[in-house]
Amino acid sequence: MKKMLIIGSEGFLGWNFSRYFAEKFKITGVDVVERSSCANDFIKISDHTNDLKKIFKESVFDFCINCSGSSSVQKSFIDPYGDYLSNVDVVIHLLEAIRCFSPECKFINISSAAVYGNPEKLPVKETDTLNPISPYGFHKMIAENVLQEYSKVFGMKTVSLRIFSAYGPGQKKLFLWDLYQKMKTSENVELFGSGNESRDYIFIDDIAKMVEKVVENSKFEGEQINCASGVESKIKDVAELFAHIFEWNGTINFSKERISGYPDNWKADVSLARSMGFVPRNSIEKGIKEYIKWLKELN
């Protein structure tokens, strides 16, 4: 059985990837917090500078998926250096550890649609101009460039996966989680923006399936791949759909206030993903039903 190392195995993506790949790979999870995932083995680290090299020095892995790092656009404005350390510095240390001790290991780094900023046109393609509008987006772009560097200069096998608006069981942050928290306690919910902003939502099981297709079919030549449903959904429509499925009968208002670093509209061109055999299986309605089912089980 091939071996897969998941960095950030206790987070939303890492935990779900551990579950999804458990039958096909021997999973080793790595995180700075205590274990909760179903990884076969688990390593708790405190210092990525030294601990990551030790991991690759002592074991050989076929694949490494990096799900670690900050995912908060807002926090990246408050602490840009901290965001750089978690989204760029860790990546460099991972690549160095692989280069020195496990050069055949294939490396998948979780990137973000934040590298696009506000696209000039939709759907946005991997080849379109990058124009990040937050420190978080800039740091994800830098990390992608580093992966290309190690691929072209050292011949390492790397790929960046640009995930759009991820959601699903296990996620305790971002829009749908915040919506749930507000609807639990109030009959009147106020949200930022106008409601006409749009996102390309992708359910966690579809993200895991996309990672599987990357593992099977990617060239691992430093390329970037959109990971999305290819469907544009307006925020107000998603909020109303969530309220309907949650059986909440209150009022939703939009403040018109904009938040720095967030784009107006997103829709991904998923042609490259589809050429690798990826077909998203979960509509936004089906995905929200699964998410709400999980939310209710928390109580």
GIJORA-V539971 format. One record per backbone hydrogen bond with DSSP energy under -1.0 kcal/mol. NH is the residue of the N-H (numbers start at 0). CO is the residue of the C=O. E is the energy in kcal/mol with one decimal. If there is no record, write none. Layout:
# GIJORA-V539971
nh=NH co=CO e=E
nh=NH co=CO e=E
This chain:
# GIJORA-V539971
nh=3 co=25 e=-2.4
nh=4 co=62 e=-2.8
nh=5 co=27 e=-2.7
nh=6 co=64 e=-2.6
nh=7 co=29 e=-3.1
nh=8 co=29 e=-1.7
nh=10 co=7 e=-1.4
nh=14 co=10 e=-2.9
nh=15 co=11 e=-1.4
nh=16 co=12 e=-2.6
nh=17 co=13 e=-2.4
nh=18 co=14 e=-1.7
nh=19 co=15 e=-2.5
nh=20 co=16 e=-2.7
nh=23 co=20 e=-1.0
nh=24 co=20 e=-2.2
nh=25 co=1 e=-2.8
nh=27 co=3 e=-2.5
nh=28 co=40 e=-2.9
nh=29 co=5 e=-2.3
nh=30 co=42 e=-1.6
nh=40 co=26 e=-2.2
nh=42 co=28 e=-2.8
nh=44 co=30 e=-2.4
nh=50 co=46 e=-2.9
nh=53 co=49 e=-1.8
nh=54 co=50 e=-1.8
nh=55 co=51 e=-1.9
nh=56 co=52 e=-2.0
nh=57 co=53 e=-1.7
nh=58 co=54 e=-1.4
nh=61 co=2 e=-1.9
nh=62 co=2 e=-1.7
nh=63 co=105 e=-2.7
nh=64 co=4 e=-2.8
nh=65 co=107 e=-2.8
nh=66 co=6 e=-2.8
nh=75 co=71 e=-1.3
nh=76 co=73 e=-1.0
nh=78 co=74 e=-2.9
nh=82 co=78 e=-2.0
nh=83 co=79 e=-2.2
nh=84 co=80 e=-2.5
nh=85 co=81 e=-2.0
nh=86 co=82 e=-2.1
nh=87 co=83 e=-2.5
nh=88 co=83 e=-1.9
nh=89 co=84 e=-1.6
nh=91 co=87 e=-2.2
nh=92 co=88 e=-2.2
nh=93 co=89 e=-2.3
nh=94 co=90 e=-2.6
nh=95 co=91 e=-2.4
nh=96 co=92 e=-2.1
nh=97 co=93 e=-2.4
nh=98 co=94 e=-2.9
nh=99 co=95 e=-2.3
nh=100 co=96 e=-2.1
nh=101 co=97 e=-2.1
nh=104 co=101 e=-2.1
nh=105 co=61 e=-2.5
nh=106 co=156 e=-3.1
nh=107 co=63 e=-3.0
nh=108 co=158 e=-2.5
nh=109 co=65 e=-1.9
nh=110 co=160 e=-2.3
nh=112 co=162 e=-2.1
nh=114 co=111 e=-1.5
nh=115 co=112 e=-2.2
nh=123 co=266 e=-2.8
nh=127 co=124 e=-1.6
nh=137 co=133 e=-2.3
nh=138 co=134 e=-2.7
nh=139 co=135 e=-2.1
nh=140 co=136 e=-1.9
nh=141 co=137 e=-2.4
nh=142 co=138 e=-2.3
nh=143 co=139 e=-1.9
nh=144 co=140 e=-2.0
nh=145 co=141 e=-2.2
nh=146 co=142 e=-2.2
nh=147 co=143 e=-2.0
nh=148 co=144 e=-2.4
nh=149 co=145 e=-2.5
nh=150 co=146 e=-1.6
nh=151 co=147 e=-3.0
nh=152 co=148 e=-3.0
nh=155 co=149 e=-2.1
nh=158 co=106 e=-1.7
nh=159 co=222 e=-2.8
nh=160 co=108 e=-2.5
nh=161 co=224 e=-2.8
nh=162 co=110 e=-1.1
nh=162 co=160 e=-1.1
nh=163 co=226 e=-2.0
nh=164 co=199 e=-1.9
nh=165 co=163 e=-1.3
nh=166 co=201 e=-1.4
nh=170 co=167 e=-1.9
nh=177 co=173 e=-2.5
nh=178 co=174 e=-2.6
nh=179 co=175 e=-2.2
nh=180 co=176 e=-2.3
nh=181 co=177 e=-2.1
nh=182 co=178 e=-2.6
nh=183 co=179 e=-1.6
nh=185 co=181 e=-1.2
nh=188 co=250 e=-3.1
nh=190 co=252 e=-2.8
nh=192 co=256 e=-2.3
nh=197 co=263 e=-2.1
nh=198 co=232 e=-2.4
nh=201 co=164 e=-2.5
nh=203 co=166 e=-1.8
nh=206 co=202 e=-1.8
nh=207 co=203 e=-2.3
nh=208 co=204 e=-1.9
nh=209 co=205 e=-2.2
nh=210 co=206 e=-2.4
nh=211 co=207 e=-2.0
nh=212 co=208 e=-2.0
nh=213 co=209 e=-2.1
nh=214 co=210 e=-2.7
nh=215 co=211 e=-2.0
nh=216 co=212 e=-2.8
nh=217 co=213 e=-2.2
nh=221 co=157 e=-2.9
nh=224 co=159 e=-2.2
nh=226 co=161 e=-3.1
nh=232 co=198 e=-2.8
nh=234 co=196 e=-3.2
nh=235 co=194 e=-2.6
nh=237 co=233 e=-2.2
nh=238 co=234 e=-2.7
nh=239 co=235 e=-2.1
nh=240 co=236 e=-2.2
nh=241 co=237 e=-2.6
nh=242 co=238 e=-2.3
nh=243 co=239 e=-2.2
nh=244 co=240 e=-2.4
nh=245 co=241 e=-2.6
nh=247 co=242 e=-2.9
nh=250 co=186 e=-2.8
nh=252 co=188 e=-3.1
nh=254 co=190 e=-3.0
nh=255 co=192 e=-2.7
nh=261 co=258 e=-1.6
nh=268 co=123 e=-2.7
nh=273 co=269 e=-2.6
nh=274 co=270 e=-2.1
nh=276 co=273 e=-1.8
nh=277 co=272 e=-2.0
nh=286 co=282 e=-2.8
nh=287 co=283 e=-2.3
nh=288 co=284 e=-2.0
nh=289 co=285 e=-1.9
nh=290 co=286 e=-2.3
nh=291 co=287 e=-3.0
nh=292 co=288 e=-2.0
nh=293 co=289 e=-1.8
nh=294 co=290 e=-2.4
nh=295 co=291 e=-2.5
nh=296 co=292 e=-1.1
